[in-house]
Amino acid sequence: MQLEEVRKSIEKLADLAAPDLQKHAEARDVFTAFKSLLNDGSARAAEKEDGRWQVNPWVKQGILLGMKLGVLQESSIKFPDGHDWTFVDKDTYPVRRFRREDSIRIVPGGSSVRDGAYLASSVVVMPPAYVNVGAHVDAGSMIDSHALVGSCAQVGRNVHLSAAVQIGGVLEPVGAVPVIIEDDVMVGGNCGIYEGSIVRERAVIGTGVILNGSTPVYDVVHNRIIRKTEDVPLTIPEGAVVVAGSRKMKGDFAVQHGLSVYTPLIIKYRDEKTDSATALEDALR
């Protein structure tokens, strides 16, 4: 089935309840074709058009279709000592398997990539890490130890998601923008990026930074405050260097006790010095 045919079929099936779907003669075939499009990168939850990220709601509908179609199934991995590691999940979303000719490095040690996630050639996954269904990770990117790439997250080329980074998933509502990390971004260890935030090309997100829709980002270079609006998600500008900071709270009680709240700060924009500090990532890949 071609992409457009799959899209139309999913939109017709999207509102059916799980019992009706499981009786539908063509639903499984449609979902199988859809998942193949996810796995080869043809279908994406969001795509950039004319410089603006656009959501493809039908892709999210297709992922939810698989949830409703699936039935619980046991699976296991057998270890050399004879013990089995057993899992229980929907049969529509098993662990994805890769071959050497895919040129994707899945380093041994407990990582999982769910079927329906796209990893491009030359992606490296360090253990343990997890990539959920609908995620799209482009060429040359590294997913480091204990990192999570949530459902439908879009990760660009040559991105480094350092140890313990959490890239949130945005599956519902189907029209919501997922978390997007554009090309050549460096995300430091223990960062969390959630609620459809967008990180533009070549930005550097320092260790421990949390980005979400409710926390404003203070750009001390341009003397401005960057916030999420009703129409635009929180967006980190191209080349911005973001670190974890704090700002004083107002009110007598807060002043009396010297209280502050966390806030991300843009302290500079990427330059040659910043680039040299991150150049080691190319060698590691």
Buried (B, 14 or more C-beta within 10 A) or exposed (E): BEEEEBBEBBEEBBEBEEEEBBEBEEBBEBBBBBBBBBBEEEBBBBBEEEEEBEBBBBBBBBBBBBEBBBEEEEEEEEEEEEEEEEEEBBEBBBEBEBEEEBEBBBEEEEBBBBBBBBBBEBBBBBBEBBBBBBBBBBBBBBBBBBBBBBBBBBBBBBBBBBBBBBBBBBBEEBEBBBBBBBBBBBBBBBBBBBBBBBBBBBBBBBBBBBBBEEBEBBBEBEEEEBEBEEEEBBBBBBBBBBBBBEEEEEEEEEEEEEEEEEBBBBBBBBEEEBBEEBEEBEEEB
